[in-house]
C-alpha cells in the first residue's frame, strides 16, 4: 500500500510547476538537521558530511585511502613517537584570520582538556603534547606509537578550528574549507556558500541550501517538481523507477561502503546474554529485507569494513535466517514462550526517518515470529541521537558513513576505553582479548601482524555480537539534470559539490 501511495503521489505531481526560487542556489534535501557543526563534536552523518565541506584536516585521503596533503603541505615522522607537520603558507579561515600552528594546537587540546566535550577525544589518547614550534610547524609528541593518528587528523575525521573556539562554536562555525557557513535554522535548513579564498580549487557552485525534509515521500515530490535539486541515500527505493523516468531527473547508483547496523546495549539484563543477541541475528531475514525494502540496492554485510579493505575477512560466524535456531537459543537462555507466545519485550529506539521506521517495523514483525515483542519508540533525530550517545537504549539502528572505511573503527566502537561519550562504544561492550588485539594493532607496523589481529577481532565481534552488521547500502544520488558533474562517493559523502556545476 505504501508503494502504491508513493508512486501515485509522484504521478499526480507530474506536470506541476515549480515554485520561484534562486536559480544560483542548489537545494540539497536531507532527512534531518546536523546535530552539531563543530567538527570536534558532531559525529552524525549530516554533521560530518557538511563539516567536510566547511573544514579541512591536516591531511586528506584519496580514493585508495592513501594520505595526501591538505592543510599540511608535508609531514615527517623522525621517530615512532614524533610527528611533524608543515602547514601551507597563506591559508585563511573564512573570517579572514590566517591559519597558524596555534590553531592546530587549540583544536586538538580543546578536545583533550575538556574545553569542548568531544566523542572524538579518545582518538587522540596517544598524544602526549602538541607543540607549535613556529607559525607553520606543529609537532605531536606521542605516548606510544599510533598507526591511526593520521586517519584521525584527516579531512572528514576532524577539521581545524580557529584558536579560542569554545562550546558555542557550532552556532557559527568558521573553517578553511571550500564552502563557508552562512546560516542554520534547526530542523529547517543549513546554508553554505562558495569560499572564493579557498586554498584549493574554488567550487563552481555559488550557494547550497541543505533543506530538512524528514518525510521521504515529500522529498521525492520536491525533486519531482523541481524545488529540490539533489538527494543522497534518503529516498524510498520504490520511488526510484518513477523518478528515473522523469526527463528533469537523473539517478546515479553505485556500490557503497555506508553500512546499516543494529546495536545492542549489553548492560541490559536481557541483552547481556550473547544467546539472546545471536537469536535476534538468526531471526532477521536480511535477504528478504534487501530485496523488498531496498529493492536490491544493498549487499549483505558480515563486518564493519568494506569487503575491498585489506583487513576485511568473511571467515566469521554467520547468521543466515534460521528461526528454529533462534527459538532454540532463546529456550536455552531461559526465556520460554508465555502468554500469547511472548517470551519478553524489548524496546527499539529510532529516528523519525521513514526508512529507519520501516526497517524497525519489519524487525518487529520478524522478531515476533520467535516470541520477542519489539516495542518501537520514534523520536526526532536530535533527541534520538542524544539518547544513543548517552547509552539510553536497548536497541537502535544507525549507519556508519565513511568512518568504517578505516580499521580503527573497531577500537572507536568496541574498545573498553572508548565507552561513550569519549568514544562510540555506546552499548558498553567489553572484551579483554579484543582490547589486547586492538592495542597491538595500534602499535605494530607489520601489516601481516595487523591483519591477523583484525581477523581475530572480527571473529570475536561476529561471535559475541555487540551489534549486527546488516548491509552495505548502494550510493544512490537523485539529482536535477541542471546539476552537472555529479560523481557519487562510495561513502555517500557530499564532496561531489566541490566539483559540480550548474548548467548555464
Secondary structure by P-SEA (a helix, b strand, c coil): caaaaaaaaaaaacccccccccccbbbbbbccccccccccccccaaaaaaaaacccccbbbccccbbbbccccccccccccbbbbbbbccccccccccccaaaaaaaaaaaaacccccccccccccccccccccccbbbbbbcccccccccccccccbbbbcccccccccccccccccccccccccccbbbbbbcccccccccccccccccccccaaaaaaaaaacccccccccccccaaaaaaacccbbbbbccccccccccccccccccccaaaaaaaaaacaaaaaaaccccccbbbbcccccccccccccccccccccaaaaaaaaaaaccccccccccbbbbbbbcccaaaaaaaaaaaaaaaaacbbbbbbbccaaaaaaaaaacccccccccccccccccccccccccccccccccccccccccaaaaaaaaaaaccccaaaaaaaaaaaaaaaaaaccccccccccbbbbbcccccbbbbbccccccccccccccc
